Amino acid sequence: MLTNSYLIALGIPLILLLCGALAKKIVRGGGWKYSDFFLGVELTLAALGSAMVFFYDLQKLGNSATASSISLADKMAATASFLIIAFFLLLWVLSTHQDWEGQTQNPRRQIMWLGLICNAIGIALFAAFVMLVKGI
């Protein structure tokens, strides 16, 4: 079960979400708050950072004689496309956080936008990188 690639692709960002929420609570002190779980920005940045490191690794493979140039070119194109999509989704998540962070008068919608939608974008990007770009 722990070797299932799909479980790993979705499990890692969920574990990061829980660790990030715990870290926010510990640093802030006091009890739990909904905002401890608003980690869409961090999850999106994690996916973006993973893709950047992978892109660098692909570039190093391009210098070796054993790399297949067709599959390497496809992987580099997929990684570059992912980086562009992830960057624009990061900007959207940032603007959503800017709009909803201070709106505490409507906590249900704030939880929906920041806790569900933005986190789901970060988790989906992380999982998409693992499953579609890096390959499982």
Rosetta constraint file for C-alpha pairs under 8 A:
AtomPair CA 1 CA 7 HARMONIC 7.87 0.50
AtomPair CA 2 CA 7 HARMONIC 7.24 0.50
AtomPair CA 2 CA 8 HARMONIC 7.20 0.50
AtomPair CA 3 CA 7 HARMONIC 7.83 0.50
AtomPair CA 3 CA 8 HARMONIC 7.33 0.50
AtomPair CA 4 CA 8 HARMONIC 6.33 0.50
AtomPair CA 5 CA 9 HARMONIC 6.03 0.50
AtomPair CA 5 CA 131 HARMONIC 7.84 0.50
AtomPair CA 5 CA 136 HARMONIC 6.13 0.50
AtomPair CA 6 CA 10 HARMONIC 6.31 0.50
AtomPair CA 6 CA 131 HARMONIC 7.29 0.50
AtomPair CA 7 CA 11 HARMONIC 5.51 0.50
AtomPair CA 8 CA 12 HARMONIC 5.79 0.50
AtomPair CA 9 CA 13 HARMONIC 7.41 0.50
AtomPair CA 9 CA 126 HARMONIC 7.18 0.50
AtomPair CA 9 CA 127 HARMONIC 4.73 0.50
AtomPair CA 9 CA 128 HARMONIC 7.92 0.50
AtomPair CA 9 CA 130 HARMONIC 5.77 0.50
AtomPair CA 9 CA 131 HARMONIC 6.78 0.50
AtomPair CA 10 CA 14 HARMONIC 6.54 0.50
AtomPair CA 10 CA 123 HARMONIC 6.98 0.50
AtomPair CA 10 CA 124 HARMONIC 7.95 0.50
AtomPair CA 10 CA 126 HARMONIC 7.74 0.50
AtomPair CA 10 CA 127 HARMONIC 5.54 0.50
AtomPair CA 11 CA 15 HARMONIC 6.08 0.50
AtomPair CA 12 CA 16 HARMONIC 6.13 0.50
AtomPair CA 13 CA 17 HARMONIC 6.05 0.50
AtomPair CA 13 CA 43 HARMONIC 6.95 0.50
AtomPair CA 13 CA 122 HARMONIC 7.95 0.50
AtomPair CA 13 CA 123 HARMONIC 5.56 0.50
AtomPair CA 13 CA 126 HARMONIC 6.60 0.50
AtomPair CA 13 CA 127 HARMONIC 7.63 0.50
AtomPair CA 14 CA 18 HARMONIC 6.38 0.50
AtomPair CA 14 CA 123 HARMONIC 7.16 0.50
AtomPair CA 15 CA 19 HARMONIC 6.12 0.50
AtomPair CA 16 CA 20 HARMONIC 5.87 0.50
AtomPair CA 16 CA 43 HARMONIC 7.67 0.50
AtomPair CA 17 CA 21 HARMONIC 6.15 0.50
AtomPair CA 17 CA 37 HARMONIC 7.08 0.50
AtomPair CA 17 CA 39 HARMONIC 6.61 0.50
AtomPair CA 17 CA 43 HARMONIC 7.37 0.50
AtomPair CA 18 CA 22 HARMONIC 6.18 0.50
AtomPair CA 18 CA 37 HARMONIC 7.63 0.50
AtomPair CA 19 CA 23 HARMONIC 6.05 0.50
AtomPair CA 20 CA 24 HARMONIC 6.13 0.50
AtomPair CA 20 CA 36 HARMONIC 7.79 0.50
AtomPair CA 20 CA 37 HARMONIC 7.63 0.50
AtomPair CA 20 CA 39 HARMONIC 7.27 0.50
AtomPair CA 21 CA 25 HARMONIC 6.25 0.50
AtomPair CA 21 CA 36 HARMONIC 4.76 0.50
AtomPair CA 21 CA 37 HARMONIC 5.11 0.50
AtomPair CA 21 CA 38 HARMONIC 7.92 0.50
AtomPair CA 21 CA 39 HARMONIC 7.57 0.50
AtomPair CA 22 CA 26 HARMONIC 6.15 0.50
AtomPair CA 22 CA 36 HARMONIC 7.43 0.50
AtomPair CA 23 CA 27 HARMONIC 6.11 0.50
AtomPair CA 24 CA 28 HARMONIC 6.01 0.50
AtomPair CA 24 CA 36 HARMONIC 5.73 0.50
AtomPair CA 25 CA 29 HARMONIC 5.65 0.50
AtomPair CA 25 CA 30 HARMONIC 7.10 0.50
AtomPair CA 25 CA 31 HARMONIC 7.16 0.50
AtomPair CA 25 CA 32 HARMONIC 6.30 0.50
AtomPair CA 25 CA 33 HARMONIC 7.81 0.50
AtomPair CA 25 CA 36 HARMONIC 6.25 0.50
AtomPair CA 26 CA 30 HARMONIC 7.83 0.50
AtomPair CA 32 CA 36 HARMONIC 6.94 0.50
AtomPair CA 33 CA 37 HARMONIC 7.82 0.50
AtomPair CA 34 CA 38 HARMONIC 7.17 0.50
AtomPair CA 34 CA 111 HARMONIC 7.28 0.50
AtomPair CA 34 CA 115 HARMONIC 7.83 0.50
AtomPair CA 35 CA 115 HARMONIC 7.89 0.50
AtomPair CA 37 CA 115 HARMONIC 6.16 0.50
AtomPair CA 38 CA 114 HARMONIC 5.38 0.50
AtomPair CA 38 CA 115 HARMONIC 4.94 0.50
AtomPair CA 38 CA 118 HARMONIC 7.69 0.50
AtomPair CA 38 CA 119 HARMONIC 6.82 0.50
AtomPair CA 39 CA 43 HARMONIC 6.18 0.50
AtomPair CA 39 CA 114 HARMONIC 7.76 0.50
AtomPair CA 39 CA 115 HARMONIC 7.43 0.50
AtomPair CA 39 CA 118 HARMONIC 7.57 0.50
AtomPair CA 39 CA 119 HARMONIC 5.93 0.50
AtomPair CA 40 CA 44 HARMONIC 6.01 0.50
AtomPair CA 40 CA 93 HARMONIC 6.74 0.50
AtomPair CA 40 CA 114 HARMONIC 7.02 0.50
AtomPair CA 40 CA 115 HARMONIC 7.63 0.50
AtomPair CA 40 CA 118 HARMONIC 4.58 0.50
AtomPair CA 40 CA 119 HARMONIC 4.03 0.50
AtomPair CA 40 CA 120 HARMONIC 7.27 0.50
AtomPair CA 40 CA 121 HARMONIC 6.82 0.50
AtomPair CA 40 CA 122 HARMONIC 5.21 0.50
AtomPair CA 40 CA 123 HARMONIC 7.95 0.50
AtomPair CA 41 CA 45 HARMONIC 6.13 0.50
AtomPair CA 41 CA 90 HARMONIC 6.65 0.50
AtomPair CA 41 CA 93 HARMONIC 6.26 0.50
AtomPair CA 41 CA 94 HARMONIC 6.47 0.50
AtomPair CA 41 CA 118 HARMONIC 7.45 0.50
AtomPair CA 41 CA 119 HARMONIC 7.79 0.50
AtomPair CA 41 CA 122 HARMONIC 7.08 0.50
AtomPair CA 42 CA 46 HARMONIC 6.14 0.50
AtomPair CA 42 CA 122 HARMONIC 7.62 0.50
AtomPair CA 43 CA 47 HARMONIC 6.37 0.50
AtomPair CA 43 CA 119 HARMONIC 7.06 0.50
AtomPair CA 43 CA 122 HARMONIC 4.54 0.50
AtomPair CA 43 CA 123 HARMONIC 6.41 0.50
AtomPair CA 43 CA 126 HARMONIC 7.31 0.50
AtomPair CA 44 CA 48 HARMONIC 6.19 0.50
AtomPair CA 44 CA 86 HARMONIC 7.10 0.50
AtomPair CA 44 CA 89 HARMONIC 7.84 0.50
AtomPair CA 44 CA 90 HARMONIC 6.03 0.50
AtomPair CA 44 CA 121 HARMONIC 7.18 0.50
AtomPair CA 44 CA 122 HARMONIC 4.27 0.50
AtomPair CA 44 CA 123 HARMONIC 7.47 0.50
AtomPair CA 44 CA 125 HARMONIC 6.62 0.50
AtomPair CA 44 CA 126 HARMONIC 7.22 0.50
AtomPair CA 45 CA 49 HARMONIC 5.94 0.50
AtomPair CA 45 CA 90 HARMONIC 7.27 0.50
AtomPair CA 45 CA 122 HARMONIC 7.92 0.50
AtomPair CA 46 CA 50 HARMONIC 6.11 0.50
AtomPair CA 46 CA 126 HARMONIC 7.30 0.50
AtomPair CA 47 CA 51 HARMONIC 6.26 0.50
AtomPair CA 47 CA 86 HARMONIC 7.67 0.50
AtomPair CA 47 CA 122 HARMONIC 7.22 0.50
AtomPair CA 47 CA 125 HARMONIC 6.01 0.50
AtomPair CA 47 CA 126 HARMONIC 4.63 0.50
AtomPair CA 47 CA 129 HARMONIC 6.89 0.50
AtomPair CA 48 CA 52 HARMONIC 6.28 0.50
AtomPair CA 48 CA 83 HARMONIC 6.33 0.50
AtomPair CA 48 CA 86 HARMONIC 6.20 0.50
AtomPair CA 48 CA 87 HARMONIC 7.22 0.50
AtomPair CA 49 CA 53 HARMONIC 6.30 0.50
AtomPair CA 50 CA 54 HARMONIC 6.17 0.50
AtomPair CA 51 CA 55 HARMONIC 6.00 0.50
AtomPair CA 51 CA 79 HARMONIC 6.44 0.50
AtomPair CA 51 CA 82 HARMONIC 7.58 0.50
AtomPair CA 51 CA 83 HARMONIC 6.63 0.50
AtomPair CA 51 CA 129 HARMONIC 6.98 0.50
AtomPair CA 52 CA 56 HARMONIC 6.31 0.50
AtomPair CA 52 CA 83 HARMONIC 7.48 0.50
AtomPair CA 53 CA 57 HARMONIC 6.27 0.50
AtomPair CA 54 CA 58 HARMONIC 6.15 0.50
AtomPair CA 54 CA 79 HARMONIC 7.79 0.50
AtomPair CA 54 CA 134 HARMONIC 7.67 0.50
AtomPair CA 55 CA 59 HARMONIC 6.28 0.50
AtomPair CA 55 CA 76 HARMONIC 6.59 0.50
AtomPair CA 55 CA 79 HARMONIC 6.32 0.50
AtomPair CA 55 CA 80 HARMONIC 7.63 0.50
AtomPair CA 56 CA 60 HARMONIC 6.45 0.50
AtomPair CA 57 CA 61 HARMONIC 6.34 0.50
AtomPair CA 58 CA 62 HARMONIC 6.30 0.50
AtomPair CA 58 CA 72 HARMONIC 7.09 0.50
AtomPair CA 58 CA 75 HARMONIC 7.75 0.50
AtomPair CA 58 CA 76 HARMONIC 6.76 0.50
AtomPair CA 59 CA 63 HARMONIC 7.05 0.50
AtomPair CA 60 CA 64 HARMONIC 7.24 0.50
AtomPair CA 61 CA 67 HARMONIC 6.20 0.50
AtomPair CA 61 CA 72 HARMONIC 7.98 0.50
AtomPair CA 62 CA 67 HARMONIC 6.34 0.50
AtomPair CA 62 CA 69 HARMONIC 7.44 0.50
AtomPair CA 62 CA 72 HARMONIC 7.12 0.50
AtomPair CA 67 CA 72 HARMONIC 6.86 0.50
AtomPair CA 68 CA 72 HARMONIC 5.93 0.50
AtomPair CA 69 CA 73 HARMONIC 5.87 0.50
AtomPair CA 70 CA 74 HARMONIC 6.25 0.50
AtomPair CA 71 CA 75 HARMONIC 6.11 0.50
AtomPair CA 72 CA 76 HARMONIC 6.10 0.50
AtomPair CA 73 CA 77 HARMONIC 6.13 0.50
AtomPair CA 74 CA 78 HARMONIC 6.10 0.50
AtomPair CA 75 CA 79 HARMONIC 6.02 0.50
AtomPair CA 75 CA 133 HARMONIC 6.77 0.50
AtomPair CA 75 CA 134 HARMONIC 7.62 0.50
AtomPair CA 76 CA 80 HARMONIC 6.05 0.50
AtomPair CA 77 CA 81 HARMONIC 6.08 0.50
AtomPair CA 78 CA 82 HARMONIC 6.05 0.50
AtomPair CA 78 CA 133 HARMONIC 5.87 0.50
AtomPair CA 79 CA 83 HARMONIC 6.11 0.50
AtomPair CA 79 CA 133 HARMONIC 5.96 0.50
AtomPair CA 80 CA 84 HARMONIC 6.37 0.50
AtomPair CA 81 CA 85 HARMONIC 6.28 0.50
AtomPair CA 82 CA 86 HARMONIC 5.88 0.50
AtomPair CA 82 CA 129 HARMONIC 7.41 0.50
AtomPair CA 82 CA 133 HARMONIC 7.43 0.50
AtomPair CA 83 CA 87 HARMONIC 5.95 0.50
AtomPair CA 84 CA 88 HARMONIC 6.43 0.50
AtomPair CA 85 CA 89 HARMONIC 6.17 0.50
AtomPair CA 86 CA 90 HARMONIC 5.97 0.50
AtomPair CA 86 CA 125 HARMONIC 6.94 0.50
AtomPair CA 87 CA 91 HARMONIC 6.42 0.50
AtomPair CA 88 CA 92 HARMONIC 6.33 0.50
AtomPair CA 89 CA 93 HARMONIC 6.08 0.50
AtomPair CA 89 CA 121 HARMONIC 7.77 0.50
AtomPair CA 90 CA 94 HARMONIC 6.05 0.50
AtomPair CA 91 CA 95 HARMONIC 6.19 0.50
AtomPair CA 92 CA 96 HARMONIC 6.13 0.50
AtomPair CA 93 CA 97 HARMONIC 6.14 0.50
AtomPair CA 93 CA 118 HARMONIC 5.88 0.50
AtomPair CA 94 CA 98 HARMONIC 6.16 0.50
AtomPair CA 95 CA 99 HARMONIC 6.21 0.50
AtomPair CA 96 CA 100 HARMONIC 6.14 0.50
AtomPair CA 96 CA 113 HARMONIC 7.45 0.50
AtomPair CA 96 CA 114 HARMONIC 7.49 0.50
AtomPair CA 96 CA 118 HARMONIC 7.83 0.50
AtomPair CA 97 CA 101 HARMONIC 5.39 0.50
AtomPair CA 97 CA 114 HARMONIC 6.55 0.50
AtomPair CA 98 CA 102 HARMONIC 7.70 0.50
AtomPair CA 99 CA 103 HARMONIC 7.56 0.50
AtomPair CA 100 CA 104 HARMONIC 7.96 0.50
AtomPair CA 100 CA 110 HARMONIC 5.82 0.50
AtomPair CA 100 CA 113 HARMONIC 7.48 0.50
AtomPair CA 100 CA 114 HARMONIC 7.25 0.50
AtomPair CA 101 CA 110 HARMONIC 7.33 0.50
AtomPair CA 101 CA 114 HARMONIC 7.93 0.50
AtomPair CA 103 CA 107 HARMONIC 7.50 0.50
AtomPair CA 103 CA 110 HARMONIC 6.98 0.50
AtomPair CA 104 CA 110 HARMONIC 7.20 0.50
AtomPair CA 106 CA 110 HARMONIC 6.32 0.50
AtomPair CA 107 CA 111 HARMONIC 5.98 0.50
AtomPair CA 108 CA 112 HARMONIC 6.12 0.50
AtomPair CA 109 CA 113 HARMONIC 6.06 0.50
AtomPair CA 110 CA 114 HARMONIC 5.77 0.50
AtomPair CA 110 CA 115 HARMONIC 7.34 0.50
AtomPair CA 111 CA 115 HARMONIC 4.68 0.50
AtomPair CA 111 CA 116 HARMONIC 6.54 0.50
AtomPair CA 112 CA 116 HARMONIC 5.01 0.50
AtomPair CA 112 CA 117 HARMONIC 6.27 0.50
AtomPair CA 113 CA 117 HARMONIC 4.99 0.50
AtomPair CA 113 CA 118 HARMONIC 6.16 0.50
AtomPair CA 114 CA 118 HARMONIC 5.09 0.50
AtomPair CA 114 CA 119 HARMONIC 6.68 0.50
AtomPair CA 115 CA 119 HARMONIC 5.76 0.50
AtomPair CA 116 CA 120 HARMONIC 5.78 0.50
AtomPair CA 117 CA 121 HARMONIC 6.25 0.50
AtomPair CA 118 CA 122 HARMONIC 6.45 0.50
AtomPair CA 119 CA 123 HARMONIC 6.14 0.50
AtomPair CA 120 CA 124 HARMONIC 5.83 0.50
AtomPair CA 121 CA 125 HARMONIC 6.04 0.50
AtomPair CA 122 CA 126 HARMONIC 6.22 0.50
AtomPair CA 123 CA 127 HARMONIC 6.09 0.50
AtomPair CA 124 CA 128 HARMONIC 5.82 0.50
AtomPair CA 125 CA 129 HARMONIC 6.05 0.50
AtomPair CA 126 CA 130 HARMONIC 6.45 0.50
AtomPair CA 127 CA 131 HARMONIC 6.02 0.50
AtomPair CA 128 CA 132 HARMONIC 5.28 0.50
AtomPair CA 128 CA 133 HARMONIC 6.89 0.50
AtomPair CA 129 CA 133 HARMONIC 4.87 0.50
AtomPair CA 129 CA 134 HARMONIC 6.00 0.50
AtomPair CA 129 CA 135 HARMONIC 7.91 0.50
AtomPair CA 130 CA 134 HARMONIC 5.14 0.50
AtomPair CA 130 CA 135 HARMONIC 5.99 0.50
AtomPair CA 130 CA 136 HARMONIC 6.81 0.50
AtomPair CA 131 CA 135 HARMONIC 4.96 0.50
AtomPair CA 131 CA 136 HARMONIC 5.41 0.50
AtomPair CA 132 CA 136 HARMONIC 7.65 0.50
